[in-house]
Amino acid sequence: MTTKRTLWLGAAGLAAAVLAVGLFALPKTPEWTTSSPEALSELQAAMSAGMKLYHADARRHLERALELDPNFVAAKVLLADELRPLDRERSDLLYSEVAEADVKDLRPRERLLVERVRVLREHKPKEAEKLVDDYLAEHPDDPVILNRKANMLFTRGDLDDAEKLYRRLLEIDPNQVIAYNQLGYITMIEGRFSEAEEYFTSYRFIAPDQANPHDSLGELYIIQGRYDEAETSLERALQIKPDFWDSYAHLLLARGMNGDFGGADQVVDRMASQPEAPEQVVGQLRCSVRTWQLMTNRRWADILAAIDQMSCLTYRDGITLTGVVAHRAACELGEWKRARDIEAEITSSVNELKQEGAKTAAGQIEYALGLLEGTRLALEGRLADAAEKLHSADEVFSFRESSQGILKLRTRLILVEVLRAEGQDEEAATLLEKVRAVNPSLVADFERAGSEILGLKG
């Protein structure tokens, strides 16, 4: 997807990068105002990197563009967007400078970007969207703003309208390869997996030397239980770009789903050996492998001890695998207060993010609460309440990315077990077949384990 973030394995939020990609759609003829040809060249290089989702490269080019022309408004907007999830203070400073820019000598697209920043700083999102719509009414073939509008729709879940705009973007300029990626994720979210594979395969065909097409296909293969194919595709992504960090998380997930925890550890070691590898993410992934392996052996006390020792539990950046496993371990050990404390801490993080205006990030954390609460209620013996919570969680989860897709399928399998324990065999059988249709490997593992995850039969 336009932004590679991993809920299941603990990488952080997605909204800022999704929006940033909207500006990185490279137009056929650059239309930017700068006194420096060299700065313009850096901007173009940044846009090319952004189209590939090489965000660190894009930031370097944008920093250089502003060194060459400190008044380059477009470079400031792009860099502010890129820095948003990393350095909010610097991002705000750049947006402030943009809002104060003199627009009279700027071109229409640049004036739109400045005006949009101004109204967003005044907390007027509807007015900002109207500015975009009015601009597109006059300039319907501007790929930069068309892509931005499509990404806005995608981010807030208006998938039908987003799909139409991405298709139009490809009609205007078939080289807008990021649209293939987005169309692949839209169809994957909606469970249209054959279409998703067609889009991702087309993306790979057009841009075989970019990491992201291989990474996106790898995510789809994981959801479908095609773990060996996923590993091959993700390894290719990392051959192309060893600092494409999300591919390490996805490769770890593929190997873990294959039961290859030694191989998963090697993935983390490879990532850690790369220059500028994000230390926090490396630590979270290492903790994920350790706790996941302990969970498969039902070593619940060891899980909590390892988490305490590694200090790797956080909820600000999403519900990590470690968080899910820690909650499960507390429940299995009958430490109900600790389980409820985890739920309360997640709720607190959600409320804080909402107060900060980060509603999308809050939503990404909030939707897993149903799974945790449902698991606790099931293990407490409150099966009807558990089923209700798990049904709600299933409705909220989507196949938005590999980690969330696996979490959705796992939630359904737990619900199958709860329904059977309640004597609702027919509903359980129907739900199990839905999981099998998506990922037969996951169902095979479930059935080999006696069709139990929580052990409710005992």
Residue pairs with C-beta under 8 A, 6 or more apart in sequence:
1 14
1 18
1 181
1 182
1 185
1 216
1 400
1 401
2 17
2 18
2 21
2 53
2 151
2 154
2 178
2 181
2 182
2 185
3 14
3 15
3 16
3 17
3 18
3 21
3 53
4 11
4 17
4 53
4 212
4 215
4 244
4 245
4 246
4 247
4 401
5 11
5 12
5 13
5 14
5 17
5 246
5 318
5 401
6 246
6 249
6 250
6 253
6 318
6 401
6 402
6 403
7 318
7 319
7 320
7 364
7 368
7 401
7 403
7 404
7 407
8 253
8 320
8 321
8 402
8 403
8 404
8 406
8 407
9 249
9 252
9 253
9 284
9 285
9 288
9 320
9 321
9 403
10 249
10 281
10 284
10 285
10 287
10 288
10 314
10 317
10 318
10 320
10 321
10 322
11 245
11 246
11 249
11 281
11 284
11 317
11 318
12 85
12 281
12 316
12 317
12 318
13 85
13 317
13 318
13 358
13 360
13 361
13 364
14 360
14 361
14 364
15 155
15 358
15 360
15 361
16 81
16 84
16 85
17 53
17 55
17 85
18 151
18 154
18 155
19 81
19 148
19 151
19 152
19 155
20 50
20 55
20 78
20 81
20 82
20 84
21 50
21 51
21 53
21 147
21 151
21 178
22 144
22 145
22 147
22 148
22 149
22 150
22 151
22 152
23 47
23 50
23 77
23 78
23 81
23 113
23 144
23 148
24 46
24 47
24 49
24 50
24 51
24 58
24 78
24 178
25 47
25 51
25 143
25 144
25 146
25 147
25 148
25 169
25 176
25 178
26 44
26 47
26 48
26 51
26 143
26 144
27 142
27 143
27 144
28 143
28 173
30 40
30 43
30 44
31 107
31 109
31 110
32 40
32 43
32 72
32 74
32 107
32 110
33 72
33 73
33 74
33 105
33 106
33 107
33 110
34 40
34 43
34 65
34 69
34 71
34 72
34 74
34 75
35 69
35 71
36 68
36 69
36 72
38 68
39 64
39 65
39 66
39 68
39 69
39 72
39 75
40 65
42 61
42 62
42 64
42 65
42 68
42 75
43 61
43 62
43 65
43 72
43 74
43 75
43 78
45 61
46 57
46 58
46 59
46 61
46 62
46 65
46 75
46 78
47 58
47 78
49 55
49 57
49 58
49 61
50 58
50 78
50 82
51 177
51 178
52 207
52 210
52 211
52 212
53 178
53 211
53 212
53 244
54 211
54 241
54 244
55 82
56 243
56 276
58 78
58 82
59 79
59 82
59 83
62 75
62 78
62 79
62 82
63 79
65 72
65 75
66 72
66 75
66 76
66 79
69 75
71 101
73 98
73 101
73 106
73 110
73 113
73 114
74 110
74 113
76 94
76 97
76 98
76 101
77 94
77 95
77 98
77 113
77 114
77 117
79 94
80 91
80 92
80 94
80 95
80 98
80 117
81 91
83 90
83 91
83 94
84 91
95 117
95 121
96 121
98 113
98 114
98 117
99 114
99 117
99 118
99 121
101 114
103 110
103 111
103 114
103 115
106 114
108 135
108 138
108 139
109 135
109 139
109 142
109 144
109 145
112 131
112 132
112 135
112 145
115 131
116 128
116 131
116 132
119 127
119 128
119 131
120 128
123 357
129 152
132 145
132 148
132 149
132 152
133 149
135 142
135 145
136 142
136 145
136 146
136 149
139 145
140 146
141 172
143 169
143 172
143 173
143 176
146 165
146 168
146 169
146 172
147 165
147 169
147 176
147 178
147 179
149 165
150 162
150 165
150 166
150 169
150 179
150 182
151 162
151 182
153 159
153 161
153 162
153 165
154 162
154 182
154 185
154 186
155 360
159 186
159 189
159 190
162 182
162 186
163 183
163 186
166 179
166 182
166 183
166 186
167 179
167 183
169 176
169 179
170 176
170 179
170 180
175 206
177 203
177 206
177 207
177 210
177 213
180 199
180 200
180 202
180 203
180 206
180 213
181 199
181 200
181 203
181 212
181 213
181 216
183 199
184 196
184 197
184 199
184 200
184 203
184 216
184 220
185 196
185 216
185 400
185 401
187 193
187 195
187 196
187 199
188 196
188 219
188 220
188 223
188 399
188 400
188 405
189 398
189 399
189 400
190 399
191 399
191 438
193 220
193 223
193 224
193 438
196 220
197 217
197 220
200 213
200 216
200 217
200 220
201 217
203 212
203 213
203 216
204 213
204 214
204 217
206 213
207 213
209 240
210 240
210 241
211 237
211 238
211 240
211 241
211 244
211 247
212 237
212 244
214 233
214 234
214 236
214 237
214 240
214 247
215 233
215 234
215 237
215 244
215 246
215 247
215 250
217 230
217 233
218 230
218 231
218 233
218 234
218 237
218 247
218 250
218 251
218 254
218 402
219 230
219 250
219 401
219 402
219 405
220 402
221 227
221 229
221 230
221 233
221 254
222 230
222 250
222 253
222 254
222 257
222 402
222 405
222 406
223 399
223 402
223 405
223 406
223 409
223 438
223 439
224 438
224 439
225 257
225 438
225 439
225 440
225 441
225 442
226 441
227 254
227 255
227 257
227 258
227 441
228 258
230 250
230 251
230 254
230 402
231 251
231 254
231 255
231 258
234 247
234 250
234 251
234 254
235 251
237 244
237 247
238 244
238 247
238 248
238 251
238 270
242 274
243 274
243 275
243 276
243 277
245 271
245 277
245 278
245 281
248 267
248 268
248 270
248 271
248 285
249 281
249 285
249 403
250 402
251 267
252 264
252 267
252 268
252 285
252 288
252 289
253 402
253 403
253 406
255 261
255 263
255 264
255 267
256 264
256 289
256 292
257 406
257 441
257 442
259 296
261 289
261 292
261 293
261 296
264 289
264 292
265 286
265 289
267 285
268 282
268 285
268 286
268 289
271 277
271 281
271 282
271 285
272 282
272 286
283 310
283 312
284 312
284 314
284 320
284 322
286 310
286 312
287 306
287 307
287 310
287 312
287 313
287 322
288 320
288 321
288 322
290 306
290 310
291 303
291 306
291 307
291 321
291 322
291 325
291 326
292 321
292 325
294 302
294 303
294 306
294 325
295 303
295 325
295 328
295 329
298 332
300 328
300 329
300 332
300 333
301 329
301 333
303 325
303 326
303 329
304 326
304 329
304 330
304 333
304 335
304 338
307 313
307 322
307 326
312 322
313 320
313 322
313 323
313 326
314 320
314 323
315 323
315 345
315 346
315 349
315 365
316 349
316 353
318 364
318 365
319 346
319 365
319 368
319 372
321 403
323 342
323 346
323 368
324 368
324 371
324 372
324 407
326 342
327 339
327 342
327 343
327 372
327 375
327 376
328 375
330 336
330 338
330 339
330 342
331 339
331 375
331 376
331 379
331 380
332 379
336 376
336 380
339 372
339 376
340 376
342 372
343 369
343 372
343 373
343 376
346 365
346 366
346 368
346 369
346 372
347 369
349 362
349 365
350 362
350 365
350 366
350 369
351 362
353 359
353 361
353 362
353 365
354 362
367 393
367 396
367 397
368 393
368 407
369 393
370 389
370 390
370 392
370 393
370 394
370 396
370 411
371 389
371 390
371 393
371 397
371 407
371 411
371 414
373 389
374 386
374 387
374 388
374 389
374 390
374 393
374 411
374 414
374 415
374 418
375 386
375 414
375 454
377 383
377 385
377 386
377 389
378 386
378 390
378 414
378 417
378 418
378 421
378 454
378 456
379 454
383 418
383 421
383 422
383 456
384 422
386 418
387 415
387 418
387 419
387 422
390 411
390 414
390 415
390 418
391 415
393 411
394 408
394 411
394 412
394 415
397 404
397 407
397 408
397 411
398 404
398 405
398 408
399 405
399 408
399 438
406 442
409 435
409 438
409 439
409 442
410 442
410 453
412 431
412 432
412 434
412 435
413 432
413 435
413 442
413 443
413 446
413 453
414 453
414 454
415 428
415 431
416 428
416 431
416 432
416 435
416 446
416 451
417 428
417 451
417 452
417 453
417 454
417 456
418 454
418 456
419 425
419 427
419 428
419 431
420 428
420 451
420 456
420 457
421 456
421 457
432 443
435 442
435 443
435 446
436 443
446 453
450 457
